[in-house]
Amino acid sequence: MNLKYSFEPDIEKLYRNSGALIDLDQIRRVLVIFSFLYAVFSISDYYLVNEHLQPFFFIRFGIVIPMFIVTIIATYRKGFIALYQPVLLINFIVAGAGISFMLIVEPDNFIYYGGMFMIYFSGYLLLRLNFVNTVVGGWATLLIYFMGFLVYNGVLNDYLVYSAMFFIGANVIGMIGSYNIETSNRKHFMNNLIISEQNDRLKDEVEFKSEAINTINIEIVFALAKLAETRDKYTGDHLKNVGEYCVILADALRDEEFLNSNFSEAPSTKVEFIEIIRVASALHDVGKVGISDGILKKRGKLTETEFTIMKGHSIIGAEILEKVQDAYPGNEFINMGVQITRHHHERYDGSGYPDGLRGKAIPLCARIMGLCDTYDALTSKRPYKEPFTHETAIQIIRSERGKQFDPDLVDAFLAKQQRFRDSLVLD
């Protein structure tokens, strides 16, 4: 008899090792109940077949019940799933042989026929043996009964005929039930396998498309950042530096500092925050495209009017990005870029621009950008100055703790100053 949904060898192995056929809790319950029933039979034997108590007690308490207990303990072992088919087949045959012996000795005791029916019922339907093993177990008990009957009685009689009808009928019914159960299990397993494969393909497709979208988002960000770079060579070099500095500083923050900061549209985890600020930091000076070359490339100190115009680059940049944000509201790089671009010149004491935000009211990404922007400006060559040394930059930033910069960020910066020094490239 060929099972429906038969598998190729590799799928068959996967099916056998998947535990699709097995319910360990159910197996334990069945074995516990059978141990109890085997013990209960002793009570009935005391009243019904007192003269045969000794061999029956040996079968129950010396062989069958200990076997059930050992099997229950084995179900808690890791390797049981790989061995449960032969182990439960042995339980099936031995338990059936025990009751067969009782039927041979006391063929008029219908309690034992009930016991044998339960053995068949459990073997075929409850223990979830596969179809081949249930057939082997069922017909093995029939053979044991026939051989034992002939040995014990020496002749054929009516009891053997009646018992044979019971054994054959129970086996045929059990085989049909076992066949249907395994067919259903295989169908269910194959459907789950197909669904799992489809889910894996969909997951791969989603990850691929998400990666593609993420790449496009990053390209959008750098395309916008390049606007400023075309106007000012120093701005282009500056973008590369501050991205690295922002990552170092953000990574240096303690988790509680990160989680307690009030940023409304920040990523949900520190790792995501770091990855986004790495890219979004490049947008902070995009507003310089709106500043004239005379001011942007001026050698020497800006006049008060020129500096007022220069300060406008933060608002210009934010307005440019807000237009992009309207078209792509889910772009996390642009969302953070708006905050960085508008607020990276705010000061912790509230004296910065353009909105005069104070303390933690300044978005975390902008506070990080403000410190990293200053460090790079100090240590880089500009049309109006030569680069300061790392040590000088450290002194200046330390002196602005709690004034221009968030004290927690300054402390984190000082703790990681060697990494900043290692990343520093002097012109």
Secondary structure as UniProt FT lines:
FT   TURN            4..5
FT   HELIX           9..17
FT   TURN            18..21
FT   HELIX           24..48
FT   HELIX           50..52
FT   HELIX           53..57
FT   HELIX           58..64
FT   HELIX           65..74
FT   TURN            75..76
FT   TURN            78..79
FT   HELIX           80..105
FT   TURN            107..108
FT   HELIX           110..121
FT   HELIX           122..126
FT   HELIX           131..153
FT   HELIX           158..229
FT   TURN            230..231
FT   HELIX           233..252
FT   HELIX           255..260
FT   TURN            264..265
FT   HELIX           270..280
FT   HELIX           281..283
FT   TURN            284..285
FT   HELIX           286..290
FT   HELIX           293..296
FT   HELIX           304..311
FT   HELIX           313..327
FT   TURN            329..330
FT   HELIX           332..343
FT   TURN            344..345
FT   TURN            348..349
FT   HELIX           359..361
FT   HELIX           364..379
FT   TURN            383..384
FT   HELIX           390..399
FT   TURN            402..404
FT   HELIX           407..415
FT   HELIX           417..423
//
